Structures are given as C-alpha cells and as structure tokens.
Amino acid sequence: MKLTVEANFTDPDAFYASLTDLHRELNRQQSESANARLILLLANHIGDLAVLEEALTIAGEVK
C-alpha cells in the first residue's frame, strides 16, 4: 500500500467544516488532545506502518 497524496475527499468543504466545528468550543489543550485522538484513530484505521511512516515524513517536511 502507498500513501495517497492526491485529493481523495468526496466533500472536502464538509470535512473542513466538521473539523472546525470540533475545535470551536475547545480550549488549546482540549483541541490538541482532540487532534491527537483523531490522528491515532485514523492511524489505526490505516494500519499499515509503511504508509504511516511515509505520512509522518511528508508531514514533517518544512516548507
């Protein structure tokens, strides 16, 4: 399996709205905790260590 980096959302605006709604009433610590839980849930769903490591590498690149 390889990491998909091309747009793959059926409705990216709806996802963004849901993500911002999640954080709207949270303080910084709660927001960071929610982000960590979301990352772990999605990583568990992906399950492939090579794909996750590729995502970590890309996410860590400084632009």
Secondary structure as UniProt FT lines:
FT   HELIX           12..24
FT   HELIX           28..46
FT   HELIX           49..60
//
